Amino acid sequence: MKTGKTRILLCEPVPAMGPEPRHHSFWNKTLEKIGRPDTTLDYINIAQGYMGLSAYEQLYGSVEMVKRACQAEKQGYDAFIIGCASDMALVECRSMVNIPVIAPTEACSHIAATLGNKFSIIDLQYATRPVIEGAVRNAGLLSKLASIRSPEGMDAAKSAKLTSDNPNKAVQIYRLEMEKAIAEDGAEALMVSCILTSAFLTEHGLYEVDGVPVIDLLAGSLKMAEIMIDLNQEYGTKVCKNTIYRTPSPGWDKDLPLLAE
């Protein structure tokens, strides 16, 4: 039976840099709007790693993400959210812990698949499309994917600067790309492949475009986490460890302990 507070930890895929970032205020507002009264959401970063999106940088960050998932379980959190649309280390995290592990693209792709025939994803940059497509494929929903698009000339750095310096223009650019996905690709649900940018667009009221719903990655991940926590606590529902989420062999931690900060 569920008792007390529901505690969720979200880990961002990069090391912390300076004071509390601006997007935390967006995330806190999302929690206030749609989170249950008993749900708390804490934020943490990986202890060390890179800021880039190359294969090696993502691989290194994945090990650090697993450490945070293990830390969350040890500290009594009820669920762990991977704070990156790449769904970094999703399989590895689920193999290491028994609490629910939620990944934004997987969770929101399932939500999108219930809202329309096919959905489109607006990516921040062309180079990361294969990563996002892979996350949708791993979720088993590639047949429901209408397209992955990105605004011409955009990348993660330019997007971050634009949302900070000229938010109205940023909203306009992403809305235009969504309109194209609807008109040209037949999208009937939409999302942006960045949990930060997604929260920014939600904060600025971009909930739908031409009657097509826009899914906020944090909102979708948060609600999926609450659902999985309830199922876990009431019925003991957990991921199956027989194959893809197989737990490491006994004694693995004696040979090379998984240390977390």
VEXZA-716804 format. One record per residue (C-alpha): residue in one letter; x, y, z; residue number from 1. Coordinates in nm, 4 decimals, always signed. Layout:
<recs>
[a [X Y Z] NUM]
...
</recs>
This chain:
<recs>
[m [+0.0000 +0.0000 +0.0000] 1]
[k [+0.1267 +0.3473 -0.0900] 2]
[t [+0.2299 +0.5601 +0.2059] 3]
[g [+0.4056 +0.8939 +0.2516] 4]
[k [+0.5734 +1.1086 -0.0117] 5]
[t [+0.6565 +0.9954 -0.3628] 6]
[r [+1.0191 +1.0822 -0.4306] 7]
[i [+1.1582 +1.0996 -0.7844] 8]
[l [+1.5138 +1.1852 -0.8872] 9]
[l [+1.5949 +1.3277 -1.2310] 10]
[c [+1.9555 +1.3189 -1.3490] 11]
[e [+2.0814 +1.5521 -1.6193] 12]
[p [+2.3336 +1.3993 -1.8644] 13]
[v [+2.6065 +1.6612 -1.8132] 14]
[p [+2.8119 +1.7806 -1.5144] 15]
[a [+2.6746 +2.0715 -1.3116] 16]
[m [+2.7892 +2.4157 -1.4197] 17]
[g [+2.7487 +2.7072 -1.1814] 18]
[p [+2.4278 +2.8060 -0.9994] 19]
[e [+2.0875 +2.6441 -1.0392] 20]
[p [+1.9966 +2.6575 -1.4101] 21]
[r [+1.6982 +2.8507 -1.5447] 22]
[h [+1.5185 +2.5400 -1.6726] 23]
[h [+1.4706 +2.4109 -1.3182] 24]
[s [+1.2121 +2.6842 -1.2677] 25]
[f [+1.0233 +2.5550 -1.5749] 26]
[w [+1.0401 +2.1991 -1.4420] 27]
[n [+0.9188 +2.3079 -1.0975] 28]
[k [+0.6161 +2.4750 -1.2565] 29]
[t [+0.5407 +2.1556 -1.4483] 30]
[l [+0.5515 +1.9594 -1.1235] 31]
[e [+0.3176 +2.2100 -0.9588] 32]
[k [+0.0708 +2.1911 -1.2484] 33]
[i [+0.0437 +1.8177 -1.3084] 34]
[g [+0.2348 +1.6339 -1.0357] 35]
[r [+0.0402 +1.4749 -0.7535] 36]
[p [+0.0398 +1.6659 -0.4229] 37]
[d [+0.2566 +1.3982 -0.2624] 38]
[t [+0.5195 +1.3927 -0.5405] 39]
[t [+0.8594 +1.5559 -0.4947] 40]
[l [+1.1079 +1.5889 -0.7811] 41]
[d [+1.4776 +1.6422 -0.7148] 42]
[y [+1.7492 +1.7202 -0.9687] 43]
[i [+2.1079 +1.6041 -0.9928] 44]
[n [+2.3814 +1.5974 -1.2571] 45]
[i [+2.6281 +1.3273 -1.3451] 46]
[a [+2.9419 +1.3690 -1.1345] 47]
[q [+3.1758 +1.3973 -1.4317] 48]
[g [+3.1594 +1.3776 -1.8058] 49]
[y [+3.1374 +1.5783 -2.1247] 50]
[m [+2.9028 +1.8403 -2.2661] 51]
[g [+2.8964 +1.7015 -2.6205] 52]
[l [+2.6856 +1.4454 -2.8022] 53]
[s [+2.9433 +1.2286 -2.9774] 54]
[a [+2.9259 +0.8520 -2.9333] 55]
[y [+3.2159 +0.8415 -2.6867] 56]
[e [+3.0854 +1.1344 -2.4834] 57]
[q [+2.7466 +0.9644 -2.4572] 58]
[l [+2.9098 +0.6336 -2.3646] 59]
[y [+3.1096 +0.7932 -2.0840] 60]
[g [+2.8040 +0.9765 -1.9578] 61]
[s [+2.6048 +0.6529 -1.9628] 62]
[v [+2.8260 +0.4952 -1.6957] 63]
[e [+2.7812 +0.8035 -1.4811] 64]
[m [+2.4048 +0.7902 -1.5371] 65]
[v [+2.3963 +0.4301 -1.4117] 66]
[k [+2.5815 +0.5390 -1.0980] 67]
[r [+2.3140 +0.7998 -1.0322] 68]
[a [+2.0356 +0.5457 -1.0793] 69]
[c [+2.2005 +0.3176 -0.8230] 70]
[q [+2.2459 +0.6129 -0.5905] 71]
[a [+1.8767 +0.7028 -0.6257] 72]
[e [+1.7705 +0.3541 -0.5233] 73]
[k [+2.0066 +0.3489 -0.2257] 74]
[q [+1.8757 +0.6863 -0.1078] 75]
[g [+1.5170 +0.5635 -0.1103] 76]
[y [+1.3828 +0.7338 -0.4225] 77]
[d [+1.0747 +0.5713 -0.5722] 78]
[a [+1.1747 +0.6285 -0.9351] 79]
[f [+1.4571 +0.7627 -1.1497] 80]
[i [+1.4176 +0.9795 -1.4606] 81]
[i [+1.6919 +0.9997 -1.7223] 82]
[g [+1.7028 +1.3714 -1.7971] 83]
[c [+1.7935 +1.3444 -2.1651] 84]
[a [+1.5918 +1.2764 -2.4801] 85]
[s [+1.8630 +1.0368 -2.5987] 86]
[d [+1.7346 +0.7981 -2.3284] 87]
[m [+2.0967 +0.7608 -2.2212] 88]
[a [+2.1793 +0.4274 -2.0515] 89]
[l [+1.8143 +0.3250 -2.0207] 90]
[v [+1.8758 -0.0490 -2.0545] 91]
[e [+2.1805 -0.0370 -1.8278] 92]
[c [+2.0006 +0.1586 -1.5553] 93]
[r [+1.7055 -0.0797 -1.5569] 94]
[s [+1.9382 -0.3770 -1.5291] 95]
[m [+2.1019 -0.2322 -1.2179] 96]
[v [+1.8051 -0.1172 -1.0083] 97]
[n [+1.4593 -0.2347 -0.9105] 98]
[i [+1.2898 +0.1040 -0.8907] 99]
[p [+1.1214 +0.2325 -1.2099] 100]
[v [+1.3576 +0.4016 -1.4568] 101]
[i [+1.1846 +0.6412 -1.6957] 102]
[a [+1.3315 +0.7750 -2.0210] 103]
[p [+1.1726 +1.0790 -2.1911] 104]
[t [+1.1613 +0.9651 -2.5533] 105]
[e [+1.0414 +0.6156 -2.4694] 106]
[a [+0.7729 +0.7412 -2.2296] 107]
[c [+0.6466 +1.0209 -2.4519] 108]
[s [+0.6543 +0.8085 -2.7683] 109]
[h [+0.4082 +0.5732 -2.6003] 110]
[i [+0.1920 +0.8688 -2.5021] 111]
[a [+0.2128 +1.0127 -2.8540] 112]
[a [+0.1118 +0.6789 -3.0044] 113]
[t [-0.2183 +0.6976 -2.8148] 114]
[l [-0.2990 +1.0504 -2.9312] 115]
[g [-0.2911 +1.0092 -3.3073] 116]
[n [-0.2072 +0.7856 -3.5997] 117]
[k [+0.1582 +0.8920 -3.6183] 118]
[f [+0.3799 +1.1392 -3.4357] 119]
[s [+0.6711 +1.3627 -3.5305] 120]
[i [+0.9722 +1.4694 -3.3283] 121]
[i [+1.1392 +1.8067 -3.3695] 122]
[d [+1.5099 +1.7584 -3.3049] 123]
[l [+1.7437 +2.0398 -3.2103] 124]
[q [+1.9994 +1.9396 -3.4699] 125]
[y [+2.0356 +1.7127 -3.7696] 126]
[a [+2.3331 +1.5175 -3.6301] 127]
[t [+2.1385 +1.3603 -3.3424] 128]
[r [+1.8459 +1.2291 -3.5472] 129]
[p [+1.9830 +0.8717 -3.5552] 130]
[v [+2.0050 +0.8716 -3.1748] 131]
[i [+1.6435 +0.9826 -3.1370] 132]
[e [+1.5277 +0.7395 -3.4045] 133]
[g [+1.7087 +0.4635 -3.2163] 134]
[a [+1.5261 +0.5535 -2.8953] 135]
[v [+1.1906 +0.5298 -3.0753] 136]
[r [+1.2949 +0.2000 -3.2330] 137]
[n [+1.3937 +0.0605 -2.8936] 138]
[a [+1.0503 +0.1600 -2.7651] 139]
[g [+0.8973 -0.0535 -3.0423] 140]
[l [+0.7211 +0.2432 -3.2005] 141]
[l [+0.9146 +0.3141 -3.5180] 142]
[s [+0.6068 +0.2320 -3.7279] 143]
[k [+0.4240 +0.5162 -3.5500] 144]
[l [+0.6962 +0.7725 -3.6255] 145]
[a [+0.5946 +1.0094 -3.9039] 146]
[s [+0.9197 +1.2065 -3.9115] 147]
[i [+1.2113 +1.3594 -3.7275] 148]
[r [+1.2702 +1.7179 -3.8330] 149]
[s [+1.5002 +1.9981 -3.7241] 150]
[p [+1.4918 +2.3720 -3.7991] 151]
[e [+1.7407 +2.4626 -4.0698] 152]
[g [+2.0749 +2.5774 -3.9286] 153]
[m [+1.9774 +2.4968 -3.5690] 154]
[d [+2.1901 +2.3111 -3.3176] 155]
[a [+2.1823 +2.2668 -2.9394] 156]
[a [+2.4032 +2.5692 -2.8659] 157]
[k [+2.2077 +2.7986 -3.0978] 158]
[s [+1.8792 +2.6768 -2.9534] 159]
[a [+1.9937 +2.7463 -2.5965] 160]
[k [+2.1071 +3.0970 -2.6883] 161]
[l [+1.7900 +3.1716 -2.8824] 162]
[t [+1.5555 +3.0564 -2.6046] 163]
[s [+1.7473 +3.2818 -2.3659] 164]
[d [+1.7913 +3.5911 -2.5842] 165]
[n [+1.4784 +3.5878 -2.7974] 166]
[p [+1.2181 +3.3470 -2.6585] 167]
[n [+0.9367 +3.4629 -2.8855] 168]
[k [+1.1466 +3.3947 -3.1947] 169]
[a [+1.2446 +3.0546 -3.0571] 170]
[v [+0.8800 +2.9592 -3.0086] 171]
[q [+0.8023 +3.0803 -3.3607] 172]
[i [+1.0823 +2.8715 -3.5151] 173]
[y [+0.9793 +2.5505 -3.3401] 174]
[r [+0.6119 +2.6120 -3.4117] 175]
[l [+0.6879 +2.6563 -3.7821] 176]
[e [+0.8733 +2.3252 -3.7919] 177]
[m [+0.5794 +2.1592 -3.6182] 178]
[e [+0.3418 +2.3051 -3.8770] 179]
[k [+0.5571 +2.1509 -4.1500] 180]
[a [+0.5497 +1.8125 -3.9739] 181]
[i [+0.1699 +1.8278 -3.9683] 182]
[a [+0.1240 +1.9479 -4.3258] 183]
[e [+0.4013 +1.7489 -4.4960] 184]
[d [+0.4446 +1.4382 -4.2801] 185]
[g [+0.0960 +1.3779 -4.1424] 186]
[a [+0.1928 +1.4187 -3.7761] 187]
[e [-0.0970 +1.3877 -3.5307] 188]
[a [+0.1157 +1.4287 -3.2170] 189]
[l [+0.4341 +1.6251 -3.1634] 190]
[m [+0.7283 +1.6540 -2.9255] 191]
[v [+1.0702 +1.8165 -2.9126] 192]
[s [+1.3757 +1.5982 -2.8574] 193]
[c [+1.5177 +1.7989 -2.5684] 194]
[i [+1.3739 +1.7928 -2.2188] 195]
[l [+1.4955 +2.1500 -2.1582] 196]
[t [+1.3575 +2.2970 -2.4815] 197]
[s [+1.0350 +2.1035 -2.4349] 198]
[a [+0.9826 +2.2626 -2.0933] 199]
[f [+1.0633 +2.6046 -2.2409] 200]
[l [+0.7946 +2.5651 -2.5081] 201]
[t [+0.5406 +2.4477 -2.2509] 202]
[e [+0.6205 +2.7476 -2.0326] 203]
[h [+0.5446 +2.9687 -2.3333] 204]
[g [+0.2094 +2.8060 -2.3982] 205]
[l [+0.2885 +2.5785 -2.6941] 206]
[y [+0.0533 +2.2947 -2.6009] 207]
[e [-0.0864 +2.2289 -2.9493] 208]
[v [-0.0407 +2.3325 -3.3114] 209]
[d [-0.3332 +2.3324 -3.5547] 210]
[g [-0.5246 +2.0910 -3.3333] 211]
[v [-0.2274 +1.8551 -3.2905] 212]
[p [-0.1081 +1.7998 -2.9293] 213]
[v [+0.2478 +1.8852 -2.8246] 214]
[i [+0.3826 +1.6570 -2.5517] 215]
[d [+0.6100 +1.8001 -2.2836] 216]
[l [+0.8936 +1.5520 -2.2200] 217]
[l [+0.9179 +1.6224 -1.8485] 218]
[a [+0.5401 +1.6147 -1.7996] 219]
[g [+0.5139 +1.2829 -1.9808] 220]
[s [+0.8091 +1.1347 -1.7932] 221]
[l [+0.6774 +1.2549 -1.4587] 222]
[k [+0.3310 +1.1054 -1.5087] 223]
[m [+0.4781 +0.7791 -1.6374] 224]
[a [+0.6978 +0.7653 -1.3264] 225]
[e [+0.3963 +0.8115 -1.0989] 226]
[i [+0.2097 +0.5331 -1.2800] 227]
[m [+0.5018 +0.2912 -1.2549] 228]
[i [+0.5558 +0.3768 -0.8885] 229]
[d [+0.1920 +0.2938 -0.8129] 230]
[l [+0.2127 -0.0368 -0.9979] 231]
[n [+0.5379 -0.1202 -0.8226] 232]
[q [+0.4132 -0.0366 -0.4746] 233]
[e [+0.0678 -0.1920 -0.5059] 234]
[y [+0.1441 -0.5032 -0.7106] 235]
[g [+0.5224 -0.5346 -0.7135] 236]
[t [+0.5285 -0.4674 -1.0885] 237]
[k [+0.8909 -0.4384 -1.2036] 238]
[v [+1.0831 -0.4844 -1.5261] 239]
[c [+1.1592 -0.8443 -1.6179] 240]
[k [+1.5249 -0.9318 -1.5603] 241]
[n [+1.5339 -1.2405 -1.7827] 242]
[t [+1.6976 -1.0958 -2.0934] 243]
[i [+1.7547 -0.7322 -2.1912] 244]
[y [+1.7451 -0.6032 -1.8308] 245]
[r [+1.9454 -0.8945 -1.6928] 246]
[t [+2.1186 -0.8196 -1.3607] 247]
[p [+2.5011 -0.8518 -1.3560] 248]
[s [+2.6515 -1.1808 -1.2434] 249]
[p [+2.6906 -1.2359 -0.8680] 250]
[g [+3.0054 -1.0770 -0.7271] 251]
[w [+3.0465 -0.8238 -1.0076] 252]
[d [+3.0731 -0.5389 -0.7583] 253]
[k [+3.3653 -0.7055 -0.5792] 254]
[d [+3.5751 -0.7115 -0.8948] 255]
[l [+3.4984 -0.3497 -0.9933] 256]
[p [+3.2640 -0.1581 -0.7591] 257]
[l [+3.0265 +0.0929 -0.9143] 258]
[l [+3.1128 +0.4003 -0.7150] 259]
[a [+2.8863 +0.7044 -0.7007] 260]
[e [+2.9468 +1.0474 -0.5516] 261]
</recs>
